[in-house]
């Protein structure tokens, strides 16, 4: 085991945040989710990221509070989203141990971790236990813990507003890491970022598309950076449409979208092609003459005009349209013909074969690698896991809680949009069942229901007894007031 400097920094920050309260711990935890290329601990071939290490501080800060721990348990009730995620986690953990041994040798897999078998020239091995059968269940358990705690924390007015601040800071920090990545690459000082690029991954920090260097920020590759940036863009963009903190959320959404386009990631471009029409459709539905909806109205009117101007400029300036087409063709249209595209297609073909050969049960969580999240679910945890995950998503997006057009409702809507922003990247290039902590933070924000705690402070909630107690006290005080008035009048 190796305890890395970034891990020591996370521990120190965690201890300080515990002194300042739960809100500080939650904000730091969300911001730490940016460090996807860092390892706080190295356990053999396993990487423990700073955010996963910070889960310990999040649990200490929240679960010892009675109301939050009660809400955590309530999040596992049927038909809450946490119940279906719990079912997925239990089946995933069981499958990671049982299925690779039950179906051992019956099919070939592209191993996600190290295997005891020798890898063939095609990069596959006979099915059997691999090292990631241990790490992936831990990640999924971490996702479950994160989702349940954030859902419980957001079940108060102050809690969900703190989540909004934390996710806005997450988007801002992600942009900062993108800028630092560009500057260090331009000045040849990439070594300054090695302390947050210490995980045992394959890094793609020196790749380029044509004359453009790929931007990875604090992530191992451009597709991961673009995917996570889309989440921040969706969250801040939705808050801007709702007129919430527009001077902050608007610029953050615009800069995030710019970084997605410049990241040279096909995942990012496809995700942006989904996110932009989605935000415009939401703006159409929200458009009105009310002050709160003025930004939605502005986008509805100005969006098509800006798009037309950009298209006209592209065709009027010589060579711009051709360069744009070549850029999109390289990243999206001809992606399947590249060596990377051919390799990912082969991974997906083996994943589908694994699903068929395991009779629909899967080969076990963390056993094989894919390049598509649906195939990762089907090949790892089979039909049972896929059903649990679909029910989880349906419960996250299906319920509309609380009064509409309130700040809490807008934050929940922003969480749903952010989740939807992350899904295209997973559909295209998701290698595992684990979608990352930030996805489950967005999902938990979408499910948080602060209306159950009318008073803004966690742990204090209004009850039906309080109004009655106030009325009784006022009735008892009436004779005393009348007596005082009689004395003052001399009667």
Number of C-alpha atoms within 10 A of each C-alpha: 9 12 13 19 15 20 24 14 12 22 18 11 17 23 12 13 21 17 11 10 12 22 22 19 26 28 21 22 29 22 20 21 23 25 22 22 25 28 29 28 23 18 13 10 14 19 20 19 23 27 27 23 20 24 20 13 23 27 18 14 21 22 17 10 14 12 17 24 18 12 18 22 14 15 22 17 13 10 12 17 27 26 22 24 25 23 18 24 25 15 19 29 22 15 26 26 21 16 23 24 15 15 19 15 13 14 19 19 25 23 24 18 19 15 17 11 13 11 15 10 7 9 14 18 20 20 26 26 26 22 18 21 24 18 19 23 25 17 20 24 19 21 24 19 20 22 27 30 25 26 31 30 31 29 27 27 22 20 25 27 19 19 26 26 14 21 24 25 18 25 27 23 20 25 22 14 20 22 16 18 21 18 13 14 16 11 8 10 11 16 10 12 16 11 16 21 21 20 23 15 15 9 16 15 19 12 14 14 13 11 6 11 18 23 32 28 30 26 25 23 23 28 25 25 28 32 27 28 32 33 31 34 33 29 30 33 29 29 28 25 28 27 20 20 13 16 10 14 23 21 16 23 26 14 16 27 24 14 24 28 18 17 28 25 27 26 29 31 25 19 26 24 12 15 24 16 11 17 19 18 14 17 22 15 12 20 21 14 10 10 10 17 19 18 23 26 22 13 18 20 13 12 12 12 12 12 11 12 10 12 13 12 13 16 12 11 9 10 10 14 16 12 12 12 12 15 16 18 13 19 20 16 13 12 15 15 12 12 10 11 14 12 17 20 17 17 24 22 14 22 28 19 15 28 23 17 17 21 12 18 21 31 35 33 34 33 33 31 24 30 23 23 23 20 27 31 28 25 36 33 32 26 17 17 28 20 16 21 21 13 20 23 15 13 18 22 20 11 12 15 15 15 11 11 14 11 18 28 21 22 26 30 24 29 34 23 28 30 28 23 28 26 19 24 26 23 17 17 20 24 24 25 28 23 17 16 23 27 23 23 25 30 27 29 33 29 31 30 23 25 16 13 19 16 16 18 12 22 12 12 13 12 11 7 8 10 11 11 11 10 11 11 11 11 11 10 11 10 11 10 10 11 12 10 12 10 9 9 8 6 7
